[in-house]
Each structure stands twice: as C-alpha cells, then as structure tokens.
Amino acid sequence: MKKLKNYLVVGAGLFGATFAYEAAKRGNRVKVIEKRNHLAGNIYTKEVDGIQVHQYGAHIFHTSNKKIWNYVQQFAEFNRYTNSPIANYQGEIYNLPFNMNTFNKLWGVVTPQEALAKINQQRAVLKGKRPENLEEQAISLVGTDIYQKLIKGYTEKQWGRPATELPAFIIRRLPVRLTYDNNYFNDLYQGIPIGGYTQIVEKMLASDLITVETQTDFFDQQAEYLKNYDRIVFTGMIDQYFAYRYGELEYRSLQFETEELDQGNYQGNAVVNYTDAATPYTRIIEHKHFEFGKGDKEKTVITREYPKTWQRGDEPYYPVNNAKNNALYKKYKELADQEAKKVIFGGRLGQYRYYNMDQVIGAALVTVAKEFE
C-alpha cells in the first residue's frame, strides 16, 4: 500500500477540486486554499432572482468524452442547453457558428453550393497563399465579408491587437457549416448544471478528509506550506510561483459589468456577441436563458464582458499562446520539472494553456492516475 499523504491544493477551481476529491477518496488528507472568497474558480455561479448568474462569463459544459460526461454527472444533473450564440453587427443579427442561416442573411444564398461558391470567390484574394496570421486564416475559411463583419472587430477587441499580428491557429478550428445548424459545438454531450456550477465543486470538496480555506493567498506563507505538506498541487500562475524569474507570461483579462433589470427578457438569447470595433464590450450574457427563462418572470440579469490587458493584480483568464510566450513558458516548465517531487502544476494557469471544462477535468484525472496508480 502507498503511504497516505497530506496534500495542499492551491486553488478551488475544477482542476484543484477534482484532484482533492480523488485524493480524499483514496484516504489522503487534503487542505484546499483559495484566494477568492468563494469556491469554484471561474465557473462560480450565484443565484439572483432565481437565476443562476455566471459570475465570470458564460460557461457551457460540452464534451465528446463519455467518461468525462459520466464523471461530472455525479455532482449535478445537467439540462439540455444547446449553445447557439448570435452576433450583433451594428444592429444586424447573424447566427453563429457560421452556417447556412448566416450565409442566407448575409448574401441571400439558399443552397450549400451557392454559399460555397461565394466563399470561394472571396477566398481568391489570398491567391493560394498559406495563411500566416489570423486575418488570412479567417478569410481562407469564410471569405472577406464574414471576416470584416463578424470576426475582425470582435477578435481584435478580445486580444487587444490587430488580427494581422495574431497567430492563425487561434481560429483554425472555427466552426463553418454548410447546413442550417445553429449548434455551436460538435460535441456529443452538452448542457448546463441545473442549479449552477458551484454545487459541483462544493460536492467534490464535501469529504471529512478535506478542509477548505477561502480568502487565503498561497504566497503569504509559501515557505511554510512547502515545509508542512508532503505534496502541493498548484493551479495558480506558474510564472508567479517562480517570482517571475524570467519575466511575466502574457494573459488576457476581463472586466464584467453586471446589471439586474426590471424586465423579463432583455435580448432573447443567452449570449449575443458584439462584433463591431466601436462597441467596447465583446458580448452581453443574459443568464436566465441558460436555464430556459427560469427565475423571476419580471426580472433579468445581464453581464457585459470587456476584454482588457492583464496587469499584476488582475485575474488572468486567457494565456496568450504565441511563439514568444510559449518559449517563455518552456523555461518555467523546466523549473517546474525540477520541483516535480514536491509540486504538481495544473490547470489553465499552472500549465499555461487554454482548457475547456471537460479538458480541465480530464487533465486532473490524468494527474490523479500518475499520482496514485
């Protein structure tokens, strides 16, 4: 039998909570510390007027991995929500992802053949060139009209730089469909937990072997934690852990402006993207539509989402995985490997990569398997 250990998990998001749950299930003692005043990290939801409000932006769980889907069902029942965002370009409304409904509204085409002919006509401006940046990649996928109206302004707001300076891979998997299908994801399983996401992490951390402290910053007592625990699972920023020894990795941050309104329905859809450059926010989320209008019939809650450049003290939401930052991360990863006997780095910030929720759980379960099996 393996010797039982005392674990410290830094961060009460999905990665940390999944690891803590699995470690405790195997008889280990776990302390979870979280610098915010609540559990669940960026998937935290809070009830307002009977509406589950996604405090840190829209979160739709989707996966094609049946094992992950079954795993998360242990902690919540999911509804049948299908992600079908719409785009607002200067008052014109278009369906997302780009599909026959989008092409019909934009060009009046009716058949897939007509739509493809229009896209091919507009792709020709590249003259067969291999796309080297996001702008060229977008045009190669959907042509110039959709790029100008529905991609350029939104993407440049989101990343804070011209599309010509962004790597092509960011939208290489952009859904483009020659069918009348507004379902954004191709995944087999999709939905939102009835009663919100916070319950998932609360249930994961409900063991007698797990203690939880919120409003607790790892860096206030880093040396003591390293001394007092057998193993540490760190889900914060890897560059911060090493005191920015090689400089800061880049992140994008977000600012949320949430309003409670005295009306039952503000925009008729859970997510509306604002794709013109002049509108300062990228999207408005109307939370009640994630649960099909559930909650107070006379009220609604909306959130405007503003992208911003990350600075120390801000919440880091998206790693900027360009060549420069990936090379810098590689140097931090080498430092992390040297501490592998003591510290596990996990999650979006600890591994400096963009993860969907199912991927976070999957990565945590891979880590669990390496640690315990």
Buried (B, 14 or more C-beta within 10 A) or exposed (E): EEEEBEBBBBBBBBBBBBBBBBBBEBEBBBBBBBBBEBBBBBBBBBEBBEBBBBBBBBBBBBBEBEEBBEBBEEBBEBBEBEBBBBBBBEEEEBBBBBBBBBBBEBBEBEEBEBBEEBBEEBBEEBEEEEBEBBBBBBBBBBBBBBBBBBBBBBBBBBBBBEBEEBBBEBBEEBBBBBEEBBBBBEBEBBBBBBBBBBBBBBBBBEBEBBEBEEEBEBEEEBEEBBEEBEBBBBBBBBBBBBEEEBEBBBBBBBEBEBEEBEEEEBBEBBBBBBBBEEBEBBBBBBBBBBBEEBBBEEBBBBBBBBBEEBEEEBBBBBBBBBEEBBEBBEBBBEBBEEBEEEBBBBBBBBBBBEBBBBBBBBBBBEBBEEBEE
